[in-house]
Amino acid sequence: MPKPNGYPRIILPEHEYSVLPDTFPYTFEFSKHATIVEDTSWIDERYWITIHYPPSMGDADIQLTYKPVNNNRQLLREYLNDAYTLTAKHQVKAYAIEESILKTPKGYTAVVAELVGQVPSQFQFYTTDSIHHFLRGALYFNTALHNDSLAPVIDFIKKDIIHLLNTLEWKA
């Protein structure tokens, strides 16, 4: 007798954090349940990293891209346009894109986009000091599970991302 479809049982641990190694122009706290991996894409740049969560936690990646602004308003505009363009590409499958602005304890402003629907990236964000630094991130899953069954993991990782943003500090 066939069994009805069900959702995989996902048991998530308590949130715990580690500090990013001191080799980047930024620092933050990231989940102890994840590992930092160098970006190996063909377009990778220095200081681009991936925060990887194991298969037991959804086999997810937070891809972080860093760009120096160098006090150049034109460069900053390009980075901001790229961030909006990359988020907008998901409009084809997204039911909604909810943007919000987060003010961190360090006084930085972050723009967070939550994408609703069967999209490849459910959560994207960027932050900048407008003078020296620009950091963009996007959450991706390396699994074929539907977003509704991943909902607990997505919520768990969203809290980790908000913690990352709230502990972010730029280095000179």
C-alpha positions in Angstrom: 0.0 0.0 0.0 1.6 3.3 -1.0 2.1 5.9 1.7 1.0 9.5 1.3 3.5 12.1 0.5 5.1 13.7 3.5 7.7 16.2 4.5 11.2 15.3 5.7 11.7 15.7 9.4 14.2 18.4 10.1 15.6 18.9 13.6 17.4 22.2 13.9 19.9 23.0 16.6 20.1 26.0 18.8 21.7 29.1 17.2 25.4 29.4 18.0 27.9 31.7 16.3 31.6 32.0 15.5 33.6 35.0 14.4 34.8 35.2 10.8 38.6 34.8 10.5 40.6 38.0 10.4 41.6 37.9 6.8 38.7 39.9 5.3 38.0 43.7 5.1 34.8 42.9 7.1 34.0 40.7 10.1 30.8 39.2 11.4 29.5 36.3 13.4 28.3 33.3 11.4 26.6 30.0 12.4 28.8 27.4 14.1 26.7 24.8 12.2 28.1 26.2 8.9 31.5 26.3 7.3 33.2 29.1 5.4 34.2 28.1 1.8 36.1 30.2 -0.7 34.0 31.1 -3.8 35.2 29.0 -6.7 32.8 30.3 -9.4 34.4 31.5 -12.6 33.6 35.1 -11.7 34.8 35.0 -8.1 36.7 37.9 -6.7 38.9 38.3 -3.7 36.9 38.2 -0.4 33.9 36.4 -2.0 32.9 33.5 0.3 30.1 31.0 0.8 28.7 30.1 4.1 27.7 26.4 3.7 25.2 24.5 5.8 25.4 20.7 5.7 22.7 18.5 4.1 21.2 17.8 7.6 20.3 21.6 7.6 19.0 21.8 4.1 22.3 21.8 2.2 22.2 25.6 1.9 24.6 28.2 0.8 24.8 31.9 1.7 26.8 33.4 -1.1 28.6 36.6 -0.1 30.1 39.0 -2.6 32.3 41.9 -1.5 33.2 45.0 -3.5 35.3 47.9 -2.5 33.6 51.3 -3.2 36.7 53.4 -3.1 34.7 56.6 -2.4 33.3 56.3 -6.0 29.6 57.1 -6.2 29.4 55.7 -9.7 30.8 52.4 -8.6 28.3 52.3 -5.7 25.4 53.0 -8.1 26.6 50.1 -10.2 26.7 47.8 -7.2 23.3 48.9 -6.1 21.8 48.4 -9.6 23.4 44.9 -9.8 21.9 44.0 -6.4 18.4 45.1 -7.5 18.8 43.4 -10.9 19.9 40.1 -9.4 16.9 40.1 -7.1 14.5 41.2 -9.8 15.5 38.2 -12.0 13.5 36.0 -9.6 10.2 37.9 -10.4 9.4 35.2 -13.0 8.7 32.6 -10.2 8.2 34.8 -7.2 4.7 35.5 -5.9 6.1 38.5 -4.0 9.3 40.3 -3.2 9.1 42.0 0.2 11.9 44.5 0.9 12.7 45.9 4.2 15.4 48.2 5.6 17.3 47.1 8.7 19.4 49.4 10.8 22.2 47.5 12.6 23.5 48.2 16.1 26.7 49.6 14.4 24.6 52.1 12.5 24.8 50.4 9.1 21.8 50.2 6.9 21.0 46.9 5.2 18.3 46.2 2.6 16.8 42.7 2.9 14.6 41.1 0.3 12.4 38.1 1.1 11.2 36.3 -2.0 8.0 34.3 -1.8 7.3 31.4 -4.1 9.2 28.5 -5.6 12.3 30.6 -6.3 16.0 29.5 -6.2 16.9 32.2 -3.7 14.5 33.0 -0.9 16.5 35.7 0.9 18.8 38.3 -0.4 20.5 41.3 1.2 23.1 44.0 0.8 24.7 46.6 3.0 27.2 49.3 2.5 28.9 52.2 4.3 28.6 54.2 1.0 32.3 55.1 1.0 34.5 52.1 1.3 32.6 48.8 1.4 29.7 46.9 -0.3 28.5 43.4 0.7 25.8 41.5 -1.0 24.4 38.1 0.0 21.9 35.5 -1.3 20.6 32.3 0.2 20.5 29.2 -2.1 19.6 25.6 -1.5 21.4 22.7 -3.2 18.4 20.5 -3.0 15.2 19.7 -5.0 12.9 20.0 -2.0 10.1 22.5 -2.3 10.3 25.7 -0.3 7.3 24.8 1.8 9.1 21.8 3.2 12.2 23.9 3.7 10.3 26.6 5.6 11.8 25.8 9.0 15.3 25.8 7.6 14.7 29.0 5.7 13.5 30.7 8.9 16.5 29.3 10.8 19.0 30.6 8.3 17.2 34.0 8.0 17.8 34.4 11.7 21.5 33.6 11.1 21.7 36.2 8.3 20.1 38.9 10.5 22.6 38.0 13.2 25.4 38.3 10.6 24.2 41.7 9.6 23.8 42.9 13.2 27.4 41.8 14.0 29.0 43.1 10.8 31.9 45.5 11.1 33.9 47.0 8.4 37.6 47.2 8.7 39.6 50.3 7.5 
